[in-house]
Amino acid sequence: MREYTLIFSVAGIKGVKKGLLTKTSLGLLISGLGLGITLIPTLIYMAVAEQGIGPLLSQEIFPEVPLYLVLAICGAPVTISGLVIFRGGIKEMIKQAEMQAQLSGVEIAEPSLHNEETFMPTNAGSMPHLPEVYENLEQKSNQLIKENMSSIRVRTAGTTVVCLMCGETLPLGSTSCTKCGAKLEVSSEPEKACPVCGGDLTRAAKLGDNIYICGICFSELEIPPERASKIFK
């Protein structure tokens, strides 16, 4: 039944297209007629002002308004009307083309609706209930929002680290001191680790509201109050 509906819809669109083509052609024809009424008398008068029908076109229909000027004024609305009809036909052709494209997409996808292997699971018990799916999605969304709100934002990243044993300045990413051989400190708790160097943020110094300086790589960090309360408790 759906296939027949699609066939009749496409056939109807083709019929409408023929009408639209006639509408656009009519608009062009009316516009051409209007241009002819507007331009031809004026051009004839300019070419043969004193010969043939030139004197007739120069006769004043109204005071200081010759016949060729009246014809030019009358031709302008005709031209505009033809352009409006032509534009309307073009718009309707675009709409019908979009509709046909949508119907074609439905027609192509139609066979998959009857393919039970695609949509029916082999084990009905393996399909989760929709309320459970929505609940899981909501929980994950809330978790991501909380993590984003409590995450540390790096305002200025440091490029060096300092050895806490001897005070030697080392390149960022170093694991041990090249001067004294001591291993550089790395926090064992991810929540208290600097996002730049991995050092313990309990050594960070507070500069202002939610702004801290890492005591190892000297990166400028913005730590939300909720996260700061866990680090500096």
Buried (B, 14 or more C-beta within 10 A) or exposed (E): EEEEEBEEBBEEBEEBBEEBEEBBEBBBEBBEBBBBBBBBBBEBBEEEEEEEEBEEBBEEEEEEEBBBBBBBEEBEEBBEBBBEBBEBBBEBBEEBEEBBEEBEEEBEEEEEEEEEEEEEEEEEEEEEEEEEEEEEEEEEEEEEEEEEEBEBEBEEBBEBBBBBBEEBEBEBEBEEBEEEEEEBBEBEEEEBBBBBBBBBBEBBEEEEEBBBBBBBBBBBBBBBEEBBEEBEE
